[in-house]
Amino acid sequence: MNKMNPVVHFEMPYEDPKRVSTFYTNAFGWGMQYLPDMGKYVLAGTTAVDEKTQRPKEPGAINGGFYPKSDTYGGIHVVISVDNLEASMEAVKKAGGKIQGEIQDIPGIGRFVMFEDTEGNRVGMLQPMPMELLTLFL
């Protein structure tokens, strides 16, 4: 059996960053942070994180974010953590999925790529930065 790779992040589209931030703050107590220089992304803190690693303190808990809704890029998707992005990309293709776009380096986080599964769902894969390198950014 293959290693199970956990879901580590979620993303949902928004139409109004202030409205989505107000809603999730008021309804669920989430910490919302608008990042205009990162594609107008709204970071959603749903659980406490370790200050050193910025990873959730509670096992199984994840944080997420919101991105601007568009005609070409929409819907809810999750991000799966993998140990080796290239090997996982090959596994996705072998299983019938399609890689979408190129690998992106996210400073202080890791390497990321989107894929489409056999049902047409857009899913992200993240190879997190190794802990020893992550501490250089903190």
N, C-alpha and C positions, 0 to 999 in steps of 0.2 A: 504494500500500500504506500502511496506517495505521502509525503509530509503534508499536513494540513496547513494552509496559509491563511492567516486571520484577516478579517476585514478591519482596517485601521482608520478609516476616514469615510465620511459621506459628503455628498455635494448635491445641492438642489438649486434650481434657477430662481431668480427673483425679477420682479419688474421695477420695484422701488426699494433701494437699499435702506432708506430710513424706515420705511414701513415694515420691512421684514425684520429689521433689527429690533424695532419697538415691539413687534408681535412676540418674537421668541424670548425677548428679555422679560416682558410682562407675563406671558403665559407659562414659561418654564424656568425663568431665572438664568438663562444662558448669558454669558458674556460675549457681546457682539462687537467686532472691530472692523470698521470699514478701511480697506486698503486700496485707495485710488490708483496708486502706482503699480499695483499688481493686478491689472486688468479689472479694476473696480470690484475686486473680490471682497466678500464679507466673511471674515473668519468667525466661526461659531465655537465658543468654548462651552462644552456641555458638562465637563467634569474637571476636577482639579488635576493639575499637571505638576510633575517634578520640575522645580525651578532650574535645575542643571540640565536635564535632558529634554524638557518640554514634552515628555511623554506622559500619558495618563497614569496617575498613581493607582487607580483602582483597576485590577485585572479585568479585561474584557470590555472596559469602557472606551469609547472613542469620541473624538471631537470631529468637527466638520466645517463646512463652509457653504456659501451661496455665491453664485456667479450670475452675471446678467443674462436674462432669457433672450434668445434670438430664434429666428426661423431655422437656422442650421444647427444650433447647439442647444438642446433642451433636455428636460427630463431629469429624474433623480438617478444618481449613480453612486456606487461605492468604490472604494480603493482597497485593493488587496495587497498586503505586504508579501514580498518574495525575497528569497536569498540571492538569486541570480537572475537579473532582468532578461538578459539575452536567452538563457535556457528556458525561462518561463514564456517568453515570446514564441520560441519554437514549439513549446508544448501547446500553447493556445492555437497556433496555426495547425499543428498536427491533429488537434481535437476538432477542427472545423471553424475556428474563430478567425477574425481578421484584425491585424494590427492597424491602428489608425494614427497616422502621423509618425513623427520621429521621437526618439528619446529626448526628454528634456531634463536638464540638470536644474534642480531646485536648491539654491544655496542654503546650506545648513540643514537640509532635510534629506536629500538623496536624489535618485534618478527615477524618472516617471515616464510612463507611456500609457495611452488609451488603447483599448481594443473593443471590438464588437463580438459578442458571443453568438452562438448559433441561433438565438432567438431575437437578435437585433438590439440587444441591450448594450449600452455603452458602459464599460467598466474600466477603472484605472488600475494599474499595477505600479507599485512603488518598491524600489530596492532602497531601504533606508541607509543613510550614511552610517558606517561603522561607528560604534560608541567612542572608540579612541580618536577618531577624526572629529566627531561631533563636539567633543570637549574643546577642540581648538577654536570653535565658533562661539563658545560661551564665555 
